[in-house]
């Protein structure tokens, strides 16, 4: 039996376990840094499989590392399990129908992500045991990917220092390796404090924190003309200070995400945003403070590992959905807007453009790009990739053109085809990891490329050392 067949068999044997774990995490739907039930569930599953589990790593109450084996090489699988606020959705429904209005939901598929990586770790461990191979398999339970950057805290504390290669994946509507770079990001909360007063009787006594916040936003919007093309700045007002218009608001808060392609660039852009905030406070005679709440570097791709991973994805093949699955997929596809569908179709291979409306699931594998591409968003997998050669892929857990962070993602999170796609990712990750473990030349090539891409730069976490993970 070849590597692929052996890994597929090992993963399929435990399919019921993975389905149970994935659905429980979907039910928990816990937000960043508060994934207590999800992290404990996966930790216990690791222990029952014979892994030694260290909980509370890097100051993260819901972060953990499961290890099996000993010695080198050390291969790591990255798992996530945090949900998103406001995306509650009933399972098996193809219309918007929240379980709890404004409740949480797995709108990015992390219930599948954590379990797909767990399947890869379990299969790799069984393979090592069966073939009496030396090496260590690790599963990293990484909280707060959606907001807070749990992996960055882990990287800052040296959790990946002795790892030889790391592997991850993400739910999506296509099958492809993530051979790209990304924007680095700094997350921060800005607070303005002023003086309250009656807005009609004694406005001259007031100092409006809300005015300062609005002026900051105006200033940042003018700043956009003078940022790099790939840079991004987004904000959300979290506290306007009150609801009475006849009161000068004494406090106002908002959160900013500042992105740019390189860590040094994002730090410089963030300084400019801070200066705008200082100017807004000066104009309104208010006080301004800010707190960095998270951050991550840009992604460092690894073509040596990605080419191997693509080959395994092609050879394994996307699991064919059942007729029941396909009917559900078609209903989800019908719920999507024309803008989403037309945008997604721009990136279809020519041979797929005429059939996607009839079978709206990407069941093919896109080739590994010859050149690096770029993602305007950010991921804390990046901080792992600055410390160790890292490979990751996307697989089609969602109907074609599904947009992340929507109720449609949540609705698909417990479907058979979605779990099968997660386990497909697990198979590809396990095969690639074991190939690297058994082939010193591949691991050496991946390491050489990793060092060449860094070009002498060393990792510096964008979360300051004095910032500790919040505890919820």
C-alpha positions in Angstrom: 0.0 0.0 0.0 1.4 3.4 -1.0 1.6 6.5 1.2 -1.6 8.0 -0.2 -3.7 4.9 0.2 -2.4 4.3 3.7 -3.1 7.9 4.8 -6.6 7.8 3.3 -7.3 4.6 5.1 -6.0 5.9 8.4 -8.2 9.0 8.2 -11.3 7.3 6.9 -11.2 4.8 9.8 -11.7 7.7 12.2 -14.2 9.7 10.1 -17.0 9.3 12.7 -14.7 10.8 15.4 -13.8 13.8 13.2 -17.5 14.4 12.4 -18.4 14.3 16.0 -15.6 16.7 17.0 -16.3 19.1 14.1 -20.0 19.3 14.9 -19.4 19.9 18.6 -17.0 22.8 17.9 -19.6 24.1 15.4 -22.2 24.0 18.2 -19.9 25.7 20.7 -19.2 28.6 18.3 -16.8 30.3 20.8 -15.1 33.6 20.0 -11.4 34.5 20.0 -9.5 33.8 23.3 -12.7 32.3 24.8 -12.7 28.9 23.1 -12.6 26.9 26.3 -14.9 24.1 25.4 -13.4 23.7 21.9 -9.8 23.7 23.1 -10.5 21.2 25.8 -12.5 18.9 23.5 -9.5 18.8 21.0 -7.0 18.4 23.8 -8.8 15.4 25.2 -9.0 13.9 21.7 -5.2 14.3 21.4 -4.6 12.6 24.8 -6.9 9.7 23.9 -4.8 9.2 20.8 -1.6 9.0 22.9 -0.3 12.6 22.5 1.1 14.5 25.4 -0.7 17.8 25.7 0.6 21.1 27.1 -2.2 23.5 27.9 -2.1 27.3 28.3 1.0 27.8 26.1 2.4 31.2 25.4 0.0 32.7 28.0 -3.0 31.7 25.9 -5.6 30.1 28.1 -7.1 28.3 25.1 -3.8 27.5 23.4 -2.2 24.1 23.5 0.3 21.8 21.9 -0.1 18.0 21.5 3.1 16.0 20.8 3.8 12.4 19.9 7.2 10.8 19.2 10.7 12.0 19.8 13.6 13.5 18.0 14.0 15.1 14.7 12.4 16.0 12.3 9.6 17.8 14.0 6.5 18.3 11.9 3.7 20.6 13.0 0.0 20.8 12.1 -1.8 24.0 12.8 -5.4 24.0 14.0 -7.9 26.7 14.7 -11.4 26.7 16.3 -12.7 30.2 16.9 -16.0 31.5 15.6 -17.3 34.9 14.6 -19.8 37.2 16.2 -23.2 37.9 14.6 -23.3 34.8 12.3 -25.5 32.4 14.1 -27.3 30.1 11.6 -29.2 26.9 11.8 -27.7 23.8 10.2 -29.2 22.3 7.1 -30.9 25.6 6.2 -30.3 27.3 2.9 -32.0 30.5 3.9 -30.8 32.9 6.6 -32.3 31.6 9.8 -30.2 32.3 13.0 -30.3 30.0 16.0 -29.9 33.0 18.2 -30.3 36.5 16.7 -26.8 38.1 16.6 -25.3 34.9 18.1 -22.0 33.4 17.1 -21.3 31.1 14.2 -18.4 29.4 12.4 -18.4 31.9 9.5 -14.9 30.9 8.4 -15.2 27.2 8.9 -12.7 26.9 11.8 -14.7 23.9 13.2 -13.5 22.1 10.1 -10.1 23.6 10.1 -9.1 22.4 13.5 -10.4 18.9 12.8 -8.9 18.6 9.4 -5.5 19.4 10.9 -6.2 17.0 13.7 -6.9 14.2 11.2 -3.5 14.9 9.5 -1.7 14.7 12.9 -3.4 11.5 13.9 -2.7 9.8 10.5 1.0 11.0 10.6 1.4 9.6 14.1 -0.1 6.2 13.1 2.2 6.1 10.1 5.3 6.8 12.2 4.3 4.0 14.6 3.6 1.5 11.9 6.8 2.1 10.0 8.9 2.6 13.1 10.1 6.0 12.0 12.0 8.5 14.2 10.5 12.0 14.5 7.9 14.1 16.3 4.4 15.0 15.3 2.8 18.0 16.9 -0.6 19.6 16.8 -0.8 23.3 17.6 -4.1 24.4 19.0 -4.2 28.0 17.9 -6.8 30.3 19.3 -8.0 33.7 18.2 -7.1 33.7 14.5 -10.1 35.8 13.6 -9.1 38.6 16.0 -6.1 38.6 18.3 -3.5 36.5 16.3 -2.9 33.6 18.7 -0.1 32.1 16.5 1.8 35.4 16.8 1.8 35.0 20.6 3.0 31.4 20.2 5.7 32.5 17.7 6.8 35.4 20.0 7.3 32.9 22.9 9.4 30.6 20.7 6.9 27.7 20.4 8.0 26.9 16.8 11.8 27.3 17.5 12.6 23.6 17.0 10.0 22.8 14.3 11.3 21.6 10.9 8.2 22.2 8.8 4.6 23.3 9.5 1.4 22.6 7.7 -2.0 24.2 7.6 -5.1 24.7 5.5 -8.2 26.7 5.3 -11.8 26.1 4.2 -12.7 27.8 0.9 -14.5 27.4 -2.4 -11.5 26.2 -4.4 -8.7 23.6 -4.1 -5.3 25.2 -4.3 -2.1 25.7 -2.3 -1.8 29.1 -0.8 1.3 30.1 -2.6 1.3 33.8 -1.8 2.4 36.6 0.4 0.0 38.7 2.4 -0.3 42.0 4.2 1.2 42.4 7.6 -1.3 43.9 10.1 -1.4 45.8 13.4 -4.7 45.8 15.4 -5.2 48.6 17.8 -7.9 50.3 19.9 -8.0 54.1 20.1 -9.7 55.9 23.0 -10.5 59.6 23.2 -11.5 61.2 26.5 -13.0 64.7 26.8 -15.3 66.6 29.1 -19.1 66.2 29.2 -21.4 69.2 29.1 -24.9 70.2 28.1 -24.7 70.7 24.3 -27.1 73.6 24.2 -26.8 75.4 27.5 -23.0 75.2 28.1 -21.3 73.8 25.0 -18.2 75.9 25.6 -17.4 73.8 28.7 -17.5 70.5 26.7 -14.6 68.8 25.0 -16.1 66.2 22.6 -14.4 62.8 22.4 -16.8 62.0 19.6 -15.6 65.0 17.6 -12.0 63.8 18.1 -12.9 60.3 16.9 -14.6 61.7 13.8 -11.7 63.9 13.0 -9.3 61.0 13.3 -11.4 59.1 10.7 -11.4 62.1 8.4 -7.6 62.4 8.7 -7.0 58.7 8.1 -9.2 58.8 5.0 -7.1 61.7 3.6 -4.1 59.6 4.4 -5.2 56.9 2.0 -3.9 58.9 -1.0 -0.4 58.7 0.4 -0.3 55.0 1.3 1.3 52.2 -0.7 -1.2 50.7 -3.2 -1.4 47.4 -1.4 -1.8 48.9 2.1 -5.2 48.9 3.8 -6.7 50.7 6.8 -10.1 49.7 8.2 -11.9 50.9 11.3 -15.0 50.2 13.4 -16.5 52.6 16.0 -17.1 50.6 19.1 -18.2 53.4 21.5 -19.7 56.7 20.5 -20.1 57.8 24.1 -23.8 57.8 24.4 -27.1 58.2 22.6 -28.2 61.7 23.7 -27.4 64.4 21.1 -27.8 67.2 23.7 -24.8 65.9 25.6 -21.1 66.5 24.7 -19.7 63.0 24.6 -16.9 62.6 27.1 -15.6 59.2 25.7 -15.3 57.5 22.3 -13.5 54.4 21.1 -12.8 52.6 17.9 -10.7 49.7 16.6 -8.3 50.0 13.6 -6.6 47.4 11.4 -3.6 48.8 9.6 -2.1 46.6 6.9 0.9 46.8 4.6 3.0 44.2 2.7 6.0 44.2 5.1 6.4 44.4 8.8 8.6 47.5 8.7 6.1 49.2 6.3 3.1 48.4 8.5 4.9 49.8 11.6 5.6 53.1 9.7 2.0 53.4 8.5 0.7 52.7 12.0 2.9 55.5 13.3 1.2 57.9 10.8 -2.2 56.7 11.9 -1.2 57.4 15.5 0.0 60.9 14.5 -3.4 61.5 12.9 -5.0 60.5 16.2 -2.7 62.9 18.1 -3.7 65.7 15.8 -7.4 64.9 16.3 -6.9 65.1 20.1 -5.0 68.4 19.7 -7.8 69.9 17.6 -10.4 69.0 20.1 -8.5 69.6 23.4 -9.1 65.9 24.3 -6.9 63.1 25.5 -6.0 60.2 23.2 -4.6 56.8 24.1 -4.2 53.6 22.1 -3.5 50.0 22.8 -2.1 47.4 20.3 -4.4 44.4 20.6 -2.8 42.1 18.0 -0.7 41.9 14.9 0.9 39.5 12.5 3.6 39.6 9.8 3.3 38.9 6.1 3.2 35.3 4.8 6.4 33.7 3.6 5.4 31.0 1.0 7.5 27.9 0.3 7.3 26.6 -3.3 9.3 23.5 -2.5 6.6 22.3 -0.1 3.7 23.7 -2.1 4.6 21.9 -5.3 4.7 18.6 -3.4 1.4 19.4 -1.7 -0.2 20.3 -5.0 0.9 17.0 -6.4 -0.6 15.1 -3.6 -3.9 17.1 -3.9 -4.1 16.2 -7.6 -3.3 12.5 -7.0 -5.7 12.1 -4.1 -8.5 13.9 -5.9 -11.4 15.9 -4.5 -14.0 13.7 -2.9 -17.2 13.5 -5.1 -20.2 15.0 -3.3 -23.4 12.8 -3.1 -26.6 13.7 -4.8 -27.9 15.0 -1.4 -24.8 17.1 -1.0 -25.1 18.5 -4.5 -28.7 19.5 -3.9 -27.7 21.4 -0.8 -24.8 23.0 -2.6 -27.1 24.2 -5.5 -29.5 25.8 -3.0 -26.6 27.6 -1.3 -25.3 28.8 -4.7 -28.8 30.0 -5.5 -28.8 32.2 -2.4 -25.7 34.0 -3.5 -25.9 37.3 -5.3 -24.9 37.8 -9.0 -22.0 40.1 -7.9 -20.5 37.3 -5.9 -21.0 34.7 -8.7 -19.7 36.9 -11.5 -16.6 38.0 -9.5 -15.7 34.4 -8.7 -16.2 33.3 -12.3 -13.4 35.6 -13.4 -10.9 33.3 -11.8 -12.3 30.0 -13.2 -10.2 27.9 -15.5 -11.7 28.3 -19.1 -12.9 24.6 -19.2 -15.0 25.1 -16.0 -16.9 28.3 -17.0 -19.7 26.5 -18.9 -20.5 23.9 -16.2 -20.2 25.7 -12.9 -23.8 26.7 -12.7 -24.9 23.1 -13.1 -22.4 21.8 -10.6 -21.4 24.7 -8.3 -18.6 23.1 -6.5 -14.9 23.3 -7.4 -13.9 19.7 -7.7 -10.6 20.3 -9.6 -7.2 21.4 -8.3 -5.7 24.6 -9.5 -1.9 24.4 -10.3 0.7 25.8 -8.0 1.4 29.3 -9.3 4.8 29.8 -10.9 5.1 33.2 -9.4 4.1 34.3 -5.9 0.7 35.9 -5.7 -0.6 38.4 -3.1 -3.4 38.4 -0.6 -4.6 41.9 0.6 -5.8 40.3 3.9 -3.7 38.9 6.7 -3.2 35.6 8.6 -1.4 34.7 11.7 0.0 31.6 9.9 2.4 34.3 8.7 4.2 34.4 12.0 4.8 30.6 11.8 6.1 31.0 8.3 8.7 33.5 9.5 10.1 30.8 11.9 9.9 27.6 9.9 9.1 26.4 6.3 5.3 26.5 6.1 2.9 25.1 3.6 -0.9 25.4 3.5 -3.8 24.8 1.1 -7.4 25.6 0.5 -10.0 23.0 -0.2 -13.7 23.3 -1.4 -15.7 23.0 1.8 -18.1 25.6 0.4 -20.3 26.0 -2.7 -18.6 27.9 -5.5 -18.5 31.7 -4.9 -19.4 31.5 -1.2 -18.1 34.6 0.5 -16.2 34.0 3.8 -17.8 35.4 7.0 -21.4 34.9 5.9 -24.3 32.8 7.1 -23.8 30.6 4.0 -20.5 29.4 5.4 -22.0 28.6 8.8 -24.8 26.7 7.1 -22.4 24.5 5.2 -20.2 23.8 8.2 -21.8 20.5 9.2 -22.5 19.0 5.7 -20.9 15.7 4.7 -19.2 17.3 1.7 -17.6 19.9 3.9 -16.2 17.4 6.3 -15.0 15.3 3.4 -13.2 18.3 2.0 -11.6 19.0 5.4 -10.4 15.4 5.5 -9.1 15.8 2.0 -7.0 18.7 3.2 -5.9 16.4 6.1 -4.8 13.8 3.7 -2.8 16.2 1.6 -1.1 17.8 4.6 -0.2 14.4 6.2 1.2 13.1 2.9 3.3 16.3 2.4 4.5 16.3 6.0 5.5 12.6 5.8 7.2 13.1 2.5 9.3 15.9 4.1 10.0 13.7 7.2 11.2 10.8 5.1 13.0 12.8 2.4 15.9 14.8 3.8 16.5 16.4 0.4 13.0 17.9 0.3 13.3 19.2 3.8 16.7 20.6 3.0 15.4 22.3 -0.2 12.4 23.8 1.7 14.8 25.1 4.4 17.1 26.6 1.8 14.2 28.4 0.2 13.0 29.6 3.5 16.3 31.2 4.3 16.6 32.7 0.9 13.2 34.3 1.1 14.1 35.9 4.5 17.3 37.1 3.0 18.9 37.7 6.4 15.9 39.3 8.1 14.9 37.9 11.5 11.5 37.5 13.0 10.1 40.3 15.1 6.6 39.9 16.5 4.4 42.9 15.8 2.7 42.4 19.1 4.8 44.3 21.7 6.3 42.1 24.5 4.3 43.9 27.2 1.0 43.0 25.5 -0.4 39.8 26.9 -3.4 37.8 25.6 -6.7 38.7 27.0 -8.5 36.2 29.2 -12.3 35.8 28.7 
